[in-house]
Amino acid sequence: MSVAIAWKIAGSLLAAPILAFGTVQTASVVAHDEHTEQTEVTADGVAALEVLNSAGSVRIVGVENATTITVRAHISDGLRPTGHSIERAGDR
């Protein structure tokens, strides 16, 4: 086997995964979306807020005698949508 053929084989083996990685990254950039959702929940009977967050930051602002709880979420989706939900269970 000549040196030129060995270089072509090695280059092909290296180029294929790099090309696949670049394709996935390009698709991820094209599929990226950011949006803000705002939801209001009645504050009557709420004794506690429970926040489950695996990424990003959370800021809670308390207002005395509030009648509603406003949840504003800045969501960044990629190839797969980000899971986001707001639930009221009892006094939480």
Secondary structure, DSSP 8 states (H G I E B T S, - for coil): --HHHHHHHHHHHHHHHHHHHHHHHHHHHHH-EEEEEEEEEE-TT--------SSS-------TT-SEEEEEEEEEE-SS---------TT-
